[in-house]
Amino acid sequence: MTHRTRPPSRICPACDGFASAAVTLGGRDHHGHLRTITAHCPACHGTGTAHRPARLREGARA
C-alpha cells in the first residue's frame, strides 16, 4: 500500500515564510516594556504562504 503525500506547501516568495516581524520603536513605556509593532508581509498578508492562481476555464459560456 502506498502512502499518500501532501502537495508541497507554497511558501511566499517575498518573505520566504517569515510573514510577521516584531519591530521595536525604541525606548520603553512607563511600565518598562519595549514598545513594538507587528509588521506583516504585504504580499501574503501575514500568512507565509503564496496564493494559488485561479484556474482559467477554456471554452465559451452558453
N, C-alpha and C positions, 0 to 999 in steps of 0.2 A: 504494500500500500504506500502510495506516495504522500508526502506531506504537502499541504497547501502553503504556498508562500504568499506573503503580502507584497503588493506592489511597492517599489521604493518610494519613500516619502520625498516630497518635493520641497527642498529647502530653499528659502528665499535667497535669490542671488544678490540682493542688495545688502542684506545683513548677515548672511551665512548662518541663519538660525538663531542668532542672538538679537532678538527683536526688541527688547527693552533694556534700558540702562538707567541707573540712578546717577544723577549729576548733582554735585554739591554746588550750592550757591555761594559758598564762602562765608565763614562766620558761624555763629551759633545763636540760638534763640535764648530767651531769658531763663529757660529750664536747663540749658546746657546741651541741647540736642542739635546735631548738624541739620541745617536747612537743606533739603534735597528736593529735586523734582524728578519725575519719571519721563524719560524721552522714549517714544516709540518709533519704530521704523516706519517711514511714510509709505513704503511700497507694500508692506504686508499688514500694516496697522497693528503691530504688536503680536501677531500670531506666530511668526517664524517660518511659516510655510507659504509657498507660492500658490496662487490660484491656478486651477487648470483652465485652459482656454475652452470656451464653449465650442461644441462640435457644430459644424455647418451642415445643414441638410441640403442634399442635392436634389434637383428636380423642381418642377413648378407646382405651386399650390393650386388646387382646383377651387 
